[in-house]
Amino acid sequence: MGFTHPDRYCRVRGYLPVRGCSAAEGHPNCNGSEERGLLCFRQRYAHLLANDGIALEIVSTAGSVDNFALLKRGEVSLALVQGGSATSDDKEHLQSLGSLFLEPVWVFTRKQTPIKRFVELKGKRVAVGVAGSGTYLLTMQLLSAAGITESNTTLVRGDSAQAMASLSQGTIDAAFFVAAPSAPLVRSLLEERNIQLLNFDRAPAYGRLFPFLTPVTLSEGVMNLEQNIPSHDTTLVAVSANLAARRDLNASLIPALLDAITRVHRAGGVLEQKRQFPSIDFVDLPLNEDARRYIANGPSFLFRWLPYGTAMLMDRLKILVLPFLALLIPLFRIAPPLYRWRVRSKIYRWYTTVREIDSMIQKEPIVGGAASVINRLKELEREVASVSVPLSYAGELYHLRVHISFLQEKLEKLAGESSRHTEKSTDLNER
């Protein structure tokens, strides 16, 4: 099988505000032509992420197996890997941010050796890709399910360029590739007269046996309407490219990454429906919950309406503000009673003097001292009149003034009665 494109990884070099990302650019043995589609994706990712202040750096790797190893060693934080290539250990230590696009399994054979099913490859020479690549792992699973092993078939390991050349020259009978339909390698092989594309007539069965595979239809003429390539509808099976990540990935990067990915892939393609990707389907690894919510519901309110940097700042401040608001809620409940007490205290503190005078009047008659008490009440009234309170509490202030006036009238009445009593006693004494 020919290795059609390199798997890629993305390495985050630091947490915000130091932001940086590295992604694998290419397999060292790749001839470059078949990776131009992914190179275009990478350039668009880099451009969109740069707008958010995240630098994307592309670094070469040897394939999905290498990417998984780099992730687990902590040398990278993100990686583009092929569906179906994750092991149980990968699933335990890593997570997925979703699937990004579909890549069909292309099986090209020579027309001189017509092959309709995998079992017919027994005894033939088959290119299976570079050992350790996602393509190699997938091909070996498909061949093994058909009973094809190294003991009964010649399996040729090598990159996509070698497989393509060997197939054209007739030194091999079939070659497996995993690539997007836009890959130049795929288009070149489809246009060769001596090479034909194998139709997966049992694609639904493969989808049942291998959950990471999904049947797709390559419609007649979709690759080249002028030459009518393919000449009839062809059924294939496809795997998805998944964005794998370490579990300690900085969650602050997820909105920016998924926003860039969504912008690049939401338009769909030859096999993908519009807005089908990114998707929570076709993933091998446990799905990150933040990514699940983003893919299902779109960006949060902050990231929907604010630039990434501003949204990040607001999101961080939210962590500080929420506990502060939780403390303010009890204060909001206490504030109105405290305010009422503060205003009323300006009024009620005068009632101490009023009550003392009233008690004095009730307990013993005031003889000769009424004038001094009346003067004290007048002074008290002047002080009360200078008190300022909100209009809603003015009634209580006027009630106080009414009570002071009531005591004044009462004292004046008592003083008048005392004066008349004194005059009457004087007259009697004189007589």
C-alpha positions in Angstrom: 0.0 0.0 0.0 1.3 3.5 -0.8 1.4 6.0 2.0 -0.7 8.8 0.7 -0.1 11.6 3.1 1.7 12.3 6.4 -0.1 12.3 9.7 0.3 15.6 11.5 0.6 16.8 15.1 0.2 20.1 16.8 2.5 21.0 19.7 1.5 23.8 22.1 4.7 25.4 23.3 3.2 27.1 26.3 0.1 28.1 28.1 -1.5 31.5 27.5 -0.5 34.2 27.2 2.5 32.5 25.6 0.7 30.8 22.7 2.3 28.6 20.1 1.4 25.5 18.1 3.4 23.0 16.1 1.9 20.6 13.5 3.6 17.8 11.5 4.1 18.8 7.9 5.2 15.7 6.1 6.4 12.2 6.1 10.2 12.3 5.2 9.8 9.9 2.3 6.7 11.6 0.8 7.0 12.9 -2.7 4.9 16.0 -1.8 2.2 15.9 -4.4 -0.3 13.8 -2.4 0.0 16.1 0.6 -0.9 19.3 -1.1 -4.5 19.0 0.1 -3.5 18.8 3.7 -0.8 21.4 3.2 -3.7 23.7 2.1 -5.6 22.8 5.3 -2.5 23.5 7.3 -2.0 27.0 5.7 -5.6 27.9 6.4 -5.3 26.7 10.0 -2.2 28.7 10.5 -3.8 31.9 9.0 -6.9 31.7 11.1 -5.0 30.8 14.3 -2.6 33.7 13.7 -5.5 36.1 13.9 -6.0 34.9 17.4 -2.3 35.2 18.3 -1.5 31.5 18.1 1.5 30.5 15.9 1.2 27.2 14.1 4.5 25.4 13.4 4.6 22.3 11.1 7.0 19.5 12.0 7.5 16.2 10.1 6.5 12.9 11.7 6.4 9.2 10.6 2.7 8.7 10.9 -0.2 8.1 13.3 1.8 5.6 15.5 4.6 8.1 15.8 2.1 10.9 16.6 0.5 8.9 19.4 3.9 8.2 20.9 4.8 11.9 20.8 1.5 12.7 22.5 2.0 10.2 25.3 5.6 11.3 25.9 4.5 14.9 26.2 6.5 16.2 23.3 3.3 17.4 21.6 -0.1 18.4 22.8 -2.2 17.9 19.6 -2.0 15.6 16.7 -4.0 14.8 13.5 -4.3 11.0 13.5 -6.1 8.5 11.3 -9.3 6.9 12.6 -8.9 3.3 13.7 -5.3 3.6 14.6 -5.7 4.2 18.4 -4.7 1.4 20.8 -6.3 0.7 24.2 -3.4 2.5 25.8 -3.9 5.5 23.6 -7.6 5.6 24.6 -6.6 5.5 28.3 -4.2 8.4 28.2 -5.5 10.6 25.3 -8.6 12.4 24.2 -10.2 13.6 21.0 -11.4 17.0 20.0 -13.5 15.6 17.1 -13.3 14.3 13.6 -12.3 16.7 10.9 -12.8 15.2 7.4 -13.2 11.8 5.6 -10.4 10.0 3.8 -11.5 7.0 1.7 -9.6 3.8 1.4 -8.5 3.6 -2.2 -7.6 0.1 -3.6 -6.1 0.4 -7.1 -5.4 -2.7 -9.2 -4.1 -3.4 -12.6 -6.8 -4.0 -15.2 -4.9 -7.1 -16.5 -5.6 -8.7 -13.2 -9.3 -8.0 -12.5 -10.0 -8.1 -8.8 -13.5 -7.6 -7.3 -13.0 -8.7 -3.7 -10.1 -8.8 -1.2 -10.0 -12.6 -1.1 -8.8 -12.5 -4.7 -5.6 -10.7 -3.6 -4.3 -14.0 -2.2 -1.0 -14.8 -3.8 -0.7 -11.4 -5.4 1.8 -8.6 -4.7 0.1 -5.8 -2.6 1.5 -2.5 -1.5 0.4 -1.8 2.1 2.2 1.4 3.0 4.9 2.4 5.4 5.1 0.3 8.5 3.8 2.3 11.5 1.6 4.6 9.5 -2.2 4.8 9.9 -2.6 3.5 6.4 -0.5 0.4 7.1 -2.5 -0.4 10.3 -5.8 0.0 8.5 -4.7 -2.1 5.5 -3.5 -4.9 7.6 -6.8 -5.0 9.5 -8.8 -5.2 6.2 -6.6 -7.8 4.7 -6.6 -9.9 7.9 -10.4 -9.9 7.9 -10.2 -11.4 4.4 -7.8 -14.1 5.4 -4.8 -12.5 3.7 -1.5 -12.6 5.5 2.2 -12.5 4.7 2.2 -16.3 4.5 -0.1 -16.4 1.5 0.5 -12.9 -0.1 3.5 -10.7 -0.9 3.0 -7.5 1.2 5.2 -4.7 -0.1 6.0 -1.9 2.4 6.9 1.5 1.1 5.6 5.1 0.7 2.9 6.3 -1.7 5.3 7.4 -4.4 7.0 4.0 -4.6 3.6 2.2 -4.6 2.3 4.4 -7.4 5.4 3.8 -9.5 5.4 0.1 -8.9 1.7 -0.2 -9.8 2.1 1.8 -13.0 5.1 -0.4 -14.0 3.3 -3.6 -13.2 5.7 -4.8 -10.5 2.8 -5.1 -8.0 -0.8 -6.1 -8.6 -2.6 -3.8 -6.1 -2.0 -0.9 -3.8 -3.8 0.6 -0.8 -4.0 4.3 -0.2 -5.8 6.5 2.4 -6.2 10.0 1.1 -8.7 12.7 0.4 -10.3 12.7 -3.1 -8.4 16.0 -3.8 -5.0 14.3 -3.5 -3.1 14.6 -6.8 -2.0 11.0 -6.4 -5.6 9.8 -6.4 -6.5 11.8 -9.5 -3.4 10.6 -11.3 -4.2 6.9 -10.7 -7.9 7.4 -11.7 -6.8 8.8 -15.0 -4.4 5.9 -15.8 -5.9 3.5 -18.4 -4.2 0.4 -17.1 -5.3 0.9 -13.5 -8.8 0.5 -12.0 -10.4 1.4 -8.7 -11.8 -1.5 -6.6 -15.5 -1.2 -5.7 -16.4 -2.1 -2.1 -19.5 -4.0 -2.8 -19.7 -5.1 0.8 -19.1 -1.7 2.3 -22.0 -1.9 4.8 -20.4 -5.1 6.2 -17.1 -3.4 6.7 -18.9 -0.6 8.5 -20.4 -3.1 10.9 -17.2 -4.9 11.5 -15.0 -1.8 11.8 -17.0 1.0 13.6 -14.4 3.6 12.5 -15.2 3.0 8.9 -18.2 4.5 7.1 -19.5 3.6 3.6 -19.3 6.5 1.0 -20.2 6.8 -2.6 -18.0 8.3 -5.2 -20.5 9.5 -7.8 -20.1 9.0 -11.5 -18.1 11.9 -13.1 -17.5 13.7 -9.7 -13.7 13.6 -10.2 -13.7 14.7 -13.8 -16.9 15.5 -15.6 -15.2 15.9 -19.0 -13.6 12.4 -18.9 -16.4 11.0 -16.8 -14.2 9.8 -14.0 -15.2 7.5 -12.4 -17.3 6.0 -15.2 -19.9 4.7 -12.7 -20.9 5.2 -9.0 -18.3 3.5 -6.9 -18.8 2.5 -3.3 -15.8 3.0 -0.9 -15.2 2.9 2.8 -13.7 5.9 4.5 -11.9 6.7 7.8 -12.0 10.1 9.5 -9.0 12.3 10.4 -9.2 12.9 14.1 -7.7 15.7 16.2 -6.1 13.9 19.2 -4.9 15.7 22.3 -3.3 15.1 25.6 -5.6 15.2 28.6 -3.6 18.1 30.1 -4.2 20.3 27.0 -4.9 23.9 28.0 -8.7 24.2 27.7 -8.2 27.9 26.6 -7.0 26.8 23.2 -9.9 24.6 22.4 -12.3 27.4 21.2 -9.7 28.9 18.9 -8.7 25.5 17.5 -12.2 24.4 16.8 -13.2 27.8 15.4 -10.3 27.5 12.8 -11.2 23.9 12.0 -14.9 24.7 11.6 -14.1 27.6 9.2 -11.9 25.3 7.1 -14.1 22.2 7.0 -17.8 23.4 7.3 -18.2 23.8 3.6 -18.0 20.0 3.0 -16.4 18.3 0.0 -16.8 15.5 -2.5 -17.7 13.1 0.2 -18.6 15.3 3.2 -22.0 17.1 3.6 -22.1 20.8 4.3 -21.5 21.5 8.0 -20.9 17.8 8.7 -17.5 18.5 10.2 -16.1 18.9 12.7 -18.1 16.0 14.2 -18.4 14.0 17.4 -18.9 10.9 15.2 -16.1 8.6 13.9 -13.8 9.2 16.9 -11.7 6.4 18.5 -10.6 8.3 21.6 -12.8 9.6 24.5 -14.3 13.0 23.4 -13.3 16.1 25.3 -16.4 17.6 27.0 -15.6 21.2 26.0 -15.2 20.0 22.4 -18.4 18.1 22.5 -20.3 21.2 23.7 -18.6 23.4 21.1 -19.4 21.0 18.2 -23.0 20.4 19.4 -23.9 24.0 20.3 -21.3 26.2 18.7 -19.1 28.7 20.6 -20.1 30.2 23.9 -21.6 33.7 24.1 -18.2 35.3 24.8 -16.4 33.6 22.0 -19.3 34.1 19.6 -19.4 37.9 19.9 -15.9 38.9 21.2 -12.4 38.5 19.7 -10.5 35.5 21.0 -8.2 37.5 23.2 -10.9 39.6 24.8 -13.2 36.5 25.2 -10.3 34.7 27.0 -9.8 37.6 29.3 -13.5 37.8 30.1 -13.6 34.1 30.7 -10.8 34.3 33.1 -12.2 37.2 34.9 -15.5 35.3 35.2 -13.7 32.8 37.4 -12.8 35.6 39.8 -16.1 37.5 39.5 -18.5 34.6 40.2 -17.2 33.9 43.7 -17.3 37.7 44.4 -20.9 37.8 43.2 -21.7 34.8 45.4 -20.5 36.9 48.4 -22.5 39.9 47.3 -25.8 38.1 47.2 -26.1 38.0 51.0 -25.0 41.6 51.1 -27.7 42.6 48.7 -30.3 41.0 51.0 -28.9 42.7 54.1 -28.4 46.1 52.5 -32.1 47.3 52.5 -32.7 46.6 56.2 -29.3 48.2 57.0 -30.3 51.3 55.0 -33.7 51.5 56.8 -32.0 51.2 60.2 -29.4 53.9 59.3 -32.1 56.4 58.2 -34.5 55.7 61.1 -31.6 55.9 63.6 -31.4 59.6 62.8 -35.0 60.0 63.9 -35.3 57.4 66.7 -32.3 58.7 68.7 -34.3 61.8 69.6 -37.0 59.7 71.2 -34.7 59.0 74.1 -34.9 62.6 75.2 -38.7 62.8 74.4 -39.4 59.7 76.5 -37.3 61.0 79.5 -39.3 64.3 79.5 -42.6 62.4 79.1 -41.7 60.1 82.0 -40.7 63.1 84.1 -44.1 64.7 83.5 -46.0 61.5 84.4 -44.1 60.7 87.6 -44.0 64.0 89.4 -45.5 67.4 88.9 -43.2 70.1 87.6 -43.4 73.2 89.8 -41.4 76.1 88.7 -39.3 74.1 86.4 -41.8 73.9 83.5 -40.2 76.8 81.7 -36.8 75.2 81.6 -38.3 71.9 80.2 -40.2 73.8 77.6 -37.0 75.6 76.5 -35.3 72.2 76.3 -38.1 70.9 74.1 -37.9 74.0 71.8 -34.2 73.4 71.5 -34.9 69.8 70.7 -37.4 70.8 68.0 -34.8 73.1 66.3 -32.3 70.3 66.2 -34.8 67.8 64.8 -35.9 70.3 62.1 -32.3 70.4 60.8 -32.2 66.6 60.3 -32.4 65.6 56.6 -33.9 62.2 55.6 -35.3 60.8 52.3 -38.8 61.7 51.4 -40.0 58.1 52.0 -39.0 58.6 55.7 -40.3 62.2 56.1 -43.5 60.9 57.7 -41.6 59.4 60.6 -39.7 62.7 61.1 -42.9 64.7 61.3 -44.3 62.2 63.7 -41.4 63.0 66.0 -42.0 66.8 65.7 -45.7 66.2 66.5 -44.8 64.3 69.6 -42.4 67.1 70.7 -45.2 69.7 70.1 -47.6 67.5 72.1 -45.2 67.6 75.1 -44.8 71.4 74.7 -48.5 71.9 74.8 -48.9 69.6 77.8 -46.1 71.4 79.7 -47.5 74.8 78.8 -50.9 73.7 80.1 -49.4 72.4 83.3 -47.5 75.6 83.7 -50.6 77.7 83.3 -52.5 75.6 85.9 -49.6 75.9 88.3 -49.5 79.7 87.8 -53.2 80.1 88.5 -52.9 77.8 91.6 -50.0 79.9 92.9 -52.0 83.2 92.4 -55.0 81.8 94.2 -52.9 80.7 97.1 -51.3 84.1 97.4 -54.7 85.9 97.5 -56.0 83.6 100.2 -52.8 84.3 102.3 -53.2 88.0 101.9 -56.8 87.9 103.1 
